[in-house]
């Protein structure tokens, strides 16, 4: 799957920790399953917390409001946002202040910050990227098995989501072959899987000048729908690096090293 890239890594033989189970249920519901479950995404992708908690997917796990709020606050990828319904509606409390202490699910809204396959009203969800706020780095992580498919298709595709995702820097523990100080300068917590073995650095300035549109989510993920064909073309890849010793694969939009045969068709990272 060329656009999604990073892979999910190995599966544990035991049950997932409860916070992970709940987080996965919330992610699926807010990003992909809301319409199927009879829920409507409001402006900015928000859904009333009361409707989320009463949905069968979370009721089966007996998720409470306090547990949901804790997962939103402690999620390491900052995948979710939860706000008072009064703030979203432009209303305040009795004295014009939003009540942040309420534990009534009806007083709150929740959303996924990015990753939707559902149609979402972008206003309030994503901030447009312009020349004035252009990030220094936009990097997409993918796998050995996906890289030949990306080259064959001419670039990155959303692959079932609304956007191709880019991180604004490298995760902790990652280093660039060229920008060796990148890990220290701009570690990120979201936008790339830690299982990624191929790093695609985008020439964001060149891509925007060519007319591609980019946005940034609340948790710092850079997103693009691509061109008219729904592709972020390879010509805008500033550099592509392999993390396992193959070196630089693309420079300034040109393939300089072919993928090893062992990467092709095996479905392994």
Secondary structure, DSSP 8 states (H G I E B T S, - for coil): -TTT-S------SS---HHHHHHHHHHHIIIIITTTTT----GGG-EEHHHHHHSHHHHTTT--HHHHHHHHHH-TT--EEEEEHHHHTT---TTS---SS---GGGEEEEESS---S----TTTEEE--GGG--S--EEEE-HHHHHHHHHHTEEE-TTSSSEEEBSS-BTT---SS-TTHHHH--BSSSS-TT--EEEEE-HHHHHHTT---EEETTS-EEE--STTSEEEGGGEEEEEETTTTEEEEETTEE-S---GGGSSS---
